[in-house]
Amino acid sequence: MHALGSILREALVVTALVSLPALLVATVVGTIVAIVQAATQVQEQTLTLLPKLLAVGATLALFGTVALGLCAGLFEHAIGALPEIVRGSP
């Protein structure tokens, strides 16, 4: 059971590391757009979606290889631990 717990813990960490850059960028861009909208009193929905979409897309393009590397490492670790998970640890 130790191997399964280790894989689950690593999966949670990888999930956080993969999603954190995009979430941070979306939060920062959304806050900046909200401040600009409040200052100019322009409440157009397109102005909130498009900058976030472009920023998150650019972030995924920049950090995509790192994210895939993390996911590949997790996959290799999970495949390597399969025998221990199947037979169970005493």
N, CA, C and O atoms as CSV, one atom per row, in Angstrom:
chain,resi,resn,atom,element,x,y,z
A,1,MET,N,N,0.813,-1.200,0.000
A,1,MET,CA,C,0.000,0.000,0.000
A,1,MET,C,C,0.857,1.264,0.000
A,1,MET,O,O,0.393,2.342,-0.373
A,2,HIS,N,N,2.098,1.119,0.418
A,2,HIS,CA,C,2.987,2.277,0.448
A,2,HIS,C,C,3.229,2.825,-0.958
A,2,HIS,O,O,3.290,4.038,-1.156
A,3,ALA,N,N,3.366,1.915,-1.941
A,3,ALA,CA,C,3.621,2.349,-3.314
A,3,ALA,C,C,2.421,3.105,-3.874
A,3,ALA,O,O,2.585,4.111,-4.564
A,4,LEU,N,N,1.225,2.628,-3.583
A,4,LEU,CA,C,0.021,3.289,-4.085
A,4,LEU,C,C,-0.125,4.678,-3.454
A,4,LEU,O,O,-0.463,5.641,-4.143
A,5,GLY,N,N,0.126,4.779,-2.159
A,5,GLY,CA,C,0.073,6.083,-1.495
A,5,GLY,C,C,1.100,7.039,-2.056
A,5,GLY,O,O,0.833,8.231,-2.208
A,6,SER,N,N,2.270,6.523,-2.361
A,6,SER,CA,C,3.324,7.354,-2.949
A,6,SER,C,C,2.909,7.877,-4.324
A,6,SER,O,O,3.133,9.044,-4.645
A,7,ILE,N,N,2.309,7.015,-5.123
A,7,ILE,CA,C,1.872,7.430,-6.460
A,7,ILE,C,C,0.747,8.450,-6.362
A,7,ILE,O,O,0.735,9.434,-7.103
A,8,LEU,N,N,-0.193,8.226,-5.461
A,8,LEU,CA,C,-1.292,9.177,-5.298
A,8,LEU,C,C,-0.787,10.538,-4.831
A,8,LEU,O,O,-1.246,11.574,-5.310
A,9,ARG,N,N,0.151,10.531,-3.902
A,9,ARG,CA,C,0.735,11.789,-3.418
A,9,ARG,C,C,1.461,12.514,-4.554
A,9,ARG,O,O,1.322,13.725,-4.725
A,10,GLU,N,N,2.236,11.752,-5.325
A,10,GLU,CA,C,2.957,12.346,-6.446
A,10,GLU,C,C,1.990,12.866,-7.509
A,10,GLU,O,O,2.254,13.896,-8.130
A,11,ALA,N,N,0.878,12.168,-7.724
A,11,ALA,CA,C,-0.119,12.618,-8.696
A,11,ALA,C,C,-0.743,13.939,-8.266
A,11,ALA,O,O,-0.986,14.809,-9.103
A,12,LEU,N,N,-1.003,14.098,-6.978
A,12,LEU,CA,C,-1.546,15.371,-6.492
A,12,LEU,C,C,-0.550,16.510,-6.673
A,12,LEU,O,O,-0.929,17.619,-7.049
A,13,VAL,N,N,0.717,16.236,-6.405
A,13,VAL,CA,C,1.742,17.273,-6.567
A,13,VAL,C,C,1.894,17.640,-8.041
A,13,VAL,O,O,1.994,18.819,-8.380
A,14,VAL,N,N,1.914,16.636,-8.916
A,14,VAL,CA,C,2.049,16.911,-10.352
A,14,VAL,C,C,0.840,17.695,-10.855
A,14,VAL,O,O,0.989,18.616,-11.658
A,15,THR,N,N,-0.344,17.341,-10.393
A,15,THR,CA,C,-1.545,18.076,-10.786
A,15,THR,C,C,-1.460,19.533,-10.370
A,15,THR,O,O,-1.813,20.425,-11.141
A,16,ALA,N,N,-0.996,19.775,-9.163
A,16,ALA,CA,C,-0.857,21.149,-8.687
A,16,ALA,C,C,0.188,21.902,-9.498
A,16,ALA,O,O,-0.033,23.054,-9.873
A,17,LEU,N,N,1.323,21.266,-9.772
A,17,LEU,CA,C,2.388,21.931,-10.525
A,17,LEU,C,C,1.993,22.200,-11.976
A,17,LEU,O,O,2.413,23.200,-12.559
A,18,VAL,N,N,1.193,21.319,-12.556
A,18,VAL,CA,C,0.780,21.509,-13.950
A,18,VAL,C,C,-0.272,22.609,-14.065
A,18,VAL,O,O,-0.249,23.394,-15.012
A,19,SER,N,N,-1.190,22.668,-13.107
A,19,SER,CA,C,-2.286,23.627,-13.216
A,19,SER,C,C,-1.964,24.995,-12.624
A,19,SER,O,O,-2.599,25.984,-12.992
A,20,LEU,N,N,-1.002,25.073,-11.726
A,20,LEU,CA,C,-0.730,26.328,-11.033
A,20,LEU,C,C,-0.337,27.486,-11.951
A,20,LEU,O,O,-0.877,28.578,-11.777
A,21,PRO,N,N,0.571,27.314,-12.919
A,21,PRO,CA,C,0.914,28.467,-13.763
A,21,PRO,C,C,-0.279,29.053,-14.514
A,21,PRO,O,O,-0.441,30.272,-14.565
A,22,ALA,N,N,-1.109,28.196,-15.096
A,22,ALA,CA,C,-2.268,28.692,-15.854
A,22,ALA,C,C,-3.268,29.381,-14.927
A,22,ALA,O,O,-3.833,30.416,-15.280
A,23,LEU,N,N,-3.486,28.811,-13.747
A,23,LEU,CA,C,-4.422,29.434,-12.804
A,23,LEU,C,C,-3.914,30.781,-12.306
A,23,LEU,O,O,-4.691,31.727,-12.173
A,24,LEU,N,N,-2.627,30.874,-12.032
A,24,LEU,CA,C,-2.062,32.150,-11.578
A,24,LEU,C,C,-2.163,33.220,-12.653
A,24,LEU,O,O,-2.524,34.363,-12.371
A,25,VAL,N,N,-1.844,32.847,-13.880
A,25,VAL,CA,C,-1.918,33.819,-14.978
A,25,VAL,C,C,-3.356,34.264,-15.196
A,25,VAL,O,O,-3.612,35.453,-15.384
A,26,ALA,N,N,-4.300,33.323,-15.175
A,26,ALA,CA,C,-5.709,33.685,-15.358
A,26,ALA,C,C,-6.189,34.593,-14.241
A,26,ALA,O,O,-6.962,35.519,-14.485
A,27,THR,N,N,-5.739,34.340,-13.014
A,27,THR,CA,C,-6.133,35.183,-11.886
A,27,THR,C,C,-5.573,36.587,-12.011
A,27,THR,O,O,-6.293,37.563,-11.800
A,28,VAL,N,N,-4.304,36.697,-12.350
A,28,VAL,CA,C,-3.676,38.019,-12.478
A,28,VAL,C,C,-4.294,38.810,-13.621
A,28,VAL,O,O,-4.608,39.990,-13.463
A,29,VAL,N,N,-4.469,38.165,-14.775
A,29,VAL,CA,C,-5.056,38.861,-15.923
A,29,VAL,C,C,-6.497,39.247,-15.626
A,29,VAL,O,O,-6.926,40.346,-15.978
A,30,GLY,N,N,-7.248,38.362,-14.986
A,30,GLY,CA,C,-8.630,38.685,-14.631
A,30,GLY,C,C,-8.722,39.857,-13.674
A,30,GLY,O,O,-9.614,40.696,-13.798
A,31,THR,N,N,-7.806,39.918,-12.720
A,31,THR,CA,C,-7.789,41.038,-11.777
A,31,THR,C,C,-7.457,42.346,-12.481
A,31,THR,O,O,-8.089,43.371,-12.225
A,32,ILE,N,N,-6.479,42.311,-13.358
A,32,ILE,CA,C,-6.102,43.526,-14.097
A,32,ILE,C,C,-7.259,43.997,-14.974
A,32,ILE,O,O,-7.554,45.192,-15.019
A,33,VAL,N,N,-7.909,43.080,-15.665
A,33,VAL,CA,C,-9.040,43.443,-16.521
A,33,VAL,C,C,-10.187,43.993,-15.682
A,33,VAL,O,O,-10.850,44.946,-16.093
A,34,ALA,N,N,-10.431,43.406,-14.513
A,34,ALA,CA,C,-11.508,43.897,-13.646
A,34,ALA,C,C,-11.211,45.315,-13.154
A,34,ALA,O,O,-12.118,46.142,-13.059
A,35,ILE,N,N,-9.957,45.591,-12.844
A,35,ILE,CA,C,-9.584,46.946,-12.414
A,35,ILE,C,C,-9.775,47.938,-13.549
A,35,ILE,O,O,-10.290,49.037,-13.340
A,36,VAL,N,N,-9.365,47.554,-14.742
A,36,VAL,CA,C,-9.534,48.438,-15.902
A,36,VAL,C,C,-11.019,48.658,-16.190
A,36,VAL,O,O,-11.431,49.775,-16.502
A,37,GLN,N,N,-11.822,47.597,-16.087
A,37,GLN,CA,C,-13.256,47.747,-16.325
A,37,GLN,C,C,-13.908,48.628,-15.266
A,37,GLN,O,O,-14.796,49.420,-15.581
A,38,ALA,N,N,-13.483,48.499,-14.034
A,38,ALA,CA,C,-14.047,49.337,-12.977
A,38,ALA,C,C,-13.662,50.791,-13.166
A,38,ALA,O,O,-14.454,51.693,-12.895
A,39,ALA,N,N,-12.438,51.014,-13.633
A,39,ALA,CA,C,-11.975,52.389,-13.824
A,39,ALA,C,C,-12.668,53.043,-15.019
A,39,ALA,O,O,-12.979,54.234,-14.982
A,40,THR,N,N,-12.908,52.278,-16.064
A,40,THR,CA,C,-13.511,52.859,-17.272
A,40,THR,C,C,-15.015,52.650,-17.331
A,40,THR,O,O,-15.677,53.238,-18.186
A,41,GLN,N,N,-15.566,51.841,-16.459
A,41,GLN,CA,C,-16.981,51.510,-16.400
A,41,GLN,C,C,-17.485,50.904,-17.710
A,41,GLN,O,O,-18.624,51.129,-18.120
A,42,VAL,N,N,-16.608,50.129,-18.358
A,42,VAL,CA,C,-16.992,49.387,-19.555
A,42,VAL,C,C,-17.204,47.942,-19.128
A,42,VAL,O,O,-16.260,47.280,-18.697
A,43,GLN,N,N,-18.436,47.446,-19.242
A,43,GLN,CA,C,-18.762,46.096,-18.793
A,43,GLN,C,C,-19.044,45.198,-19.996
A,43,GLN,O,O,-20.174,44.750,-20.191
A,44,GLU,N,N,-18.052,44.946,-20.772
A,44,GLU,CA,C,-18.183,44.092,-21.946
A,44,GLU,C,C,-17.594,42.715,-21.621
A,44,GLU,O,O,-16.453,42.619,-21.169
A,45,GLN,N,N,-18.375,41.649,-21.851
A,45,GLN,CA,C,-17.928,40.302,-21.509
A,45,GLN,C,C,-16.742,39.843,-22.350
A,45,GLN,O,O,-15.913,39.062,-21.882
A,46,THR,N,N,-16.661,40.320,-23.577
A,46,THR,CA,C,-15.550,39.936,-24.439
A,46,THR,C,C,-14.222,40.419,-23.871
A,46,THR,O,O,-13.198,39.754,-24.025
A,47,LEU,N,N,-14.241,41.560,-23.224
A,47,LEU,CA,C,-13.009,42.100,-22.655
A,47,LEU,C,C,-12.480,41.251,-21.508
A,47,LEU,O,O,-11.280,41.281,-21.237
A,48,THR,N,N,-13.324,40.506,-20.834
A,48,THR,CA,C,-12.844,39.662,-19.748
A,48,THR,C,C,-12.356,38.311,-20.251
A,48,THR,O,O,-11.410,37.754,-19.694
A,49,LEU,N,N,-12.975,37.780,-21.282
A,49,LEU,CA,C,-12.636,36.444,-21.754
A,49,LEU,C,C,-11.397,36.419,-22.636
A,49,LEU,O,O,-10.521,35.577,-22.441
A,50,LEU,N,N,-11.308,37.315,-23.589
A,50,LEU,CA,C,-10.235,37.262,-24.574
A,50,LEU,C,C,-8.842,37.411,-23.977
A,50,LEU,O,O,-7.969,36.613,-24.317
A,51,PRO,N,N,-8.582,38.387,-23.105
A,51,PRO,CA,C,-7.222,38.478,-22.537
A,51,PRO,C,C,-6.843,37.243,-21.711
A,51,PRO,O,O,-5.705,36.777,-21.770
A,52,LYS,N,N,-7.802,36.717,-20.943
A,52,LYS,CA,C,-7.508,35.509,-20.162
A,52,LYS,C,C,-7.227,34.325,-21.075
A,52,LYS,O,O,-6.315,33.537,-20.823
A,53,LEU,N,N,-8.010,34.205,-22.130
A,53,LEU,CA,C,-7.823,33.101,-23.068
A,53,LEU,C,C,-6.442,33.165,-23.722
A,53,LEU,O,O,-5.749,32.153,-23.824
A,54,LEU,N,N,-6.052,34.354,-24.161
A,54,LEU,CA,C,-4.736,34.514,-24.786
A,54,LEU,C,C,-3.604,34.277,-23.786
A,54,LEU,O,O,-2.608,33.632,-24.115
A,55,ALA,N,N,-3.753,34.792,-22.580
A,55,ALA,CA,C,-2.700,34.638,-21.570
A,55,ALA,C,C,-2.547,33.182,-21.139
A,55,ALA,O,O,-1.427,32.690,-21.002
A,56,VAL,N,N,-3.657,32.496,-20.926
A,56,VAL,CA,C,-3.575,31.085,-20.529
A,56,VAL,C,C,-3.027,30.248,-21.681
A,56,VAL,O,O,-2.251,29.321,-21.449
A,57,GLY,N,N,-3.409,30.552,-22.902
A,57,GLY,CA,C,-2.863,29.839,-24.060
A,57,GLY,C,C,-1.361,30.016,-24.185
A,57,GLY,O,O,-0.639,29.058,-24.463
A,58,ALA,N,N,-0.887,31.246,-23.980
A,58,ALA,CA,C,0.555,31.498,-24.030
A,58,ALA,C,C,1.280,30.778,-22.895
A,58,ALA,O,O,2.378,30.253,-23.083
A,59,THR,N,N,0.662,30.759,-21.726
A,59,THR,CA,C,1.262,30.064,-20.591
A,59,THR,C,C,1.364,28.571,-20.857
A,59,THR,O,O,2.389,27.955,-20.565
A,60,LEU,N,N,0.317,27.990,-21.404
A,60,LEU,CA,C,0.354,26.570,-21.729
A,60,LEU,C,C,1.380,26.271,-22.816
A,60,LEU,O,O,2.018,25.218,-22.793
A,61,ALA,N,N,1.543,27.180,-23.760
A,61,ALA,CA,C,2.551,26.986,-24.798
A,61,ALA,C,C,3.959,27.042,-24.210
A,61,ALA,O,O,4.844,26.296,-24.631
A,62,LEU,N,N,4.163,27.932,-23.231
A,62,LEU,CA,C,5.488,28.060,-22.620
A,62,LEU,C,C,5.813,26.912,-21.677
A,62,LEU,O,O,6.928,26.392,-21.699
A,63,PHE,N,N,4.854,26.511,-20.848
A,63,PHE,CA,C,5.101,25.498,-19.825
A,63,PHE,C,C,4.601,24.110,-20.212
A,63,PHE,O,O,4.634,23.191,-19.395
A,64,GLY,N,N,4.142,23.953,-21.439
A,64,GLY,CA,C,3.592,22.673,-21.861
A,64,GLY,C,C,4.609,21.544,-21.855
A,64,GLY,O,O,4.280,20.424,-21.462
A,65,THR,N,N,5.826,21.812,-22.279
A,65,THR,CA,C,6.836,20.758,-22.299
A,65,THR,C,C,7.218,20.335,-20.882
A,65,THR,O,O,7.471,19.157,-20.626
A,66,VAL,N,N,7.259,21.297,-19.968
A,66,VAL,CA,C,7.562,20.976,-18.573
A,66,VAL,C,C,6.438,20.116,-17.987
A,66,VAL,O,O,6.693,19.135,-17.289
A,67,ALA,N,N,5.195,20.497,-18.281
A,67,ALA,CA,C,4.049,19.752,-17.773
A,67,ALA,C,C,4.039,18.326,-18.325
A,67,ALA,O,O,3.768,17.375,-17.592
A,68,LEU,N,N,4.333,18.182,-19.607
A,68,LEU,CA,C,4.376,16.843,-20.190
A,68,LEU,C,C,5.502,16.019,-19.596
A,68,LEU,O,O,5.356,14.811,-19.414
A,69,GLY,N,N,6.625,16.657,-19.292
A,69,GLY,CA,C,7.729,15.950,-18.640
A,69,GLY,C,C,7.343,15.458,-17.256
A,69,GLY,O,O,7.679,14.337,-16.873
A,70,LEU,N,N,6.630,16.303,-16.500
A,70,LEU,CA,C,6.168,15.886,-15.174
A,70,LEU,C,C,5.182,14.722,-15.276
A,70,LEU,O,O,5.258,13.765,-14.505
A,71,CYS,N,N,4.264,14.814,-16.228
A,71,CYS,CA,C,3.286,13.734,-16.409
A,71,CYS,C,C,3.974,12.448,-16.864
A,71,CYS,O,O,3.593,11.362,-16.427
A,72,ALA,N,N,4.965,12.549,-17.722
A,72,ALA,CA,C,5.694,11.366,-18.175
A,72,ALA,C,C,6.456,10.729,-17.016
A,72,ALA,O,O,6.501,9.504,-16.904
A,73,GLY,N,N,7.051,11.546,-16.161
A,73,GLY,CA,C,7.746,11.010,-14.995
A,73,GLY,C,C,6.800,10.296,-14.049
A,73,GLY,O,O,7.134,9.242,-13.509
A,74,LEU,N,N,5.628,10.861,-13.848
A,74,LEU,CA,C,4.622,10.214,-13.003
A,74,LEU,C,C,4.176,8.897,-13.621
A,74,LEU,O,O,4.015,7.904,-12.911
A,75,PHE,N,N,3.977,8.876,-14.920
A,75,PHE,CA,C,3.563,7.656,-15.612
A,75,PHE,C,C,4.624,6.564,-15.477
A,75,PHE,O,O,4.302,5.405,-15.217
A,76,GLU,N,N,5.892,6.945,-15.656
A,76,GLU,CA,C,6.974,5.966,-15.519
A,76,GLU,C,C,7.044,5.423,-14.098
A,76,GLU,O,O,7.247,4.225,-13.899
A,77,HIS,N,N,6.879,6.294,-13.114
A,77,HIS,CA,C,6.893,5.865,-11.721
A,77,HIS,C,C,5.723,4.924,-11.428
A,77,HIS,O,O,5.890,3.930,-10.722
A,78,ALA,N,N,4.555,5.230,-11.961
A,78,ALA,CA,C,3.376,4.392,-11.735
A,78,ALA,C,C,3.544,3.028,-12.391
A,78,ALA,O,O,3.198,2.010,-11.790
A,79,ILE,N,N,4.064,2.990,-13.603
A,79,ILE,CA,C,4.286,1.714,-14.287
A,79,ILE,C,C,5.344,0.902,-13.550
A,79,ILE,O,O,5.208,-0.314,-13.423
A,80,GLY,N,N,6.391,1.552,-13.065
A,80,GLY,CA,C,7.438,0.848,-12.332
A,80,GLY,C,C,6.956,0.287,-11.005
A,80,GLY,O,O,7.480,-0.720,-10.528
A,81,ALA,N,N,5.966,0.928,-10.407
A,81,ALA,CA,C,5.463,0.481,-9.102
A,81,ALA,C,C,4.329,-0.529,-9.215
A,81,ALA,O,O,3.855,-1.026,-8.194
A,82,LEU,N,N,3.884,-0.846,-10.420
A,82,LEU,CA,C,2.771,-1.781,-10.589
A,82,LEU,C,C,3.006,-3.151,-9.940
A,82,LEU,O,O,2.103,-3.660,-9.276
A,83,PRO,N,N,4.170,-3.759,-10.103
A,83,PRO,CA,C,4.358,-5.062,-9.443
A,83,PRO,C,C,4.203,-5.001,-7.926
A,83,PRO,O,O,3.612,-5.898,-7.326
A,84,GLU,N,N,4.722,-3.964,-7.315
A,84,GLU,CA,C,4.601,-3.815,-5.864
A,84,GLU,C,C,3.152,-3.567,-5.448
A,84,GLU,O,O,2.710,-4.048,-4.404
A,85,ILE,N,N,2.418,-2.820,-6.261
A,85,ILE,CA,C,1.020,-2.550,-5.950
A,85,ILE,C,C,0.189,-3.818,-6.078
A,85,ILE,O,O,-0.679,-4.078,-5.246
A,86,VAL,N,N,0.451,-4.616,-7.122
A,86,VAL,CA,C,-0.336,-5.807,-7.372
A,86,VAL,C,C,-0.101,-6.855,-6.285
A,86,VAL,O,O,-1.055,-7.429,-5.759
A,87,ARG,N,N,1.161,-7.104,-5.950
A,87,ARG,CA,C,1.419,-8.142,-4.943
A,87,ARG,C,C,1.188,-7.636,-3.529
A,87,ARG,O,O,1.017,-8.433,-2.606
A,88,GLY,N,N,1.183,-6.333,-3.351
A,88,GLY,CA,C,0.931,-5.760,-2.020
A,88,GLY,C,C,2.168,-5.863,-1.159
A,88,GLY,O,O,2.997,-6.753,-1.344
A,89,SER,N,N,2.284,-4.964,-0.233
A,89,SER,CA,C,3.430,-4.994,0.665
A,89,SER,C,C,2.990,-5.566,2.012
A,89,SER,O,O,1.940,-5.194,2.535
A,90,PRO,N,N,3.791,-6.466,2.567
A,90,PRO,CA,C,3.402,-7.116,3.830
A,90,PRO,C,C,3.446,-6.186,5.010
A,90,PRO,O,O,3.145,-6.596,6.131
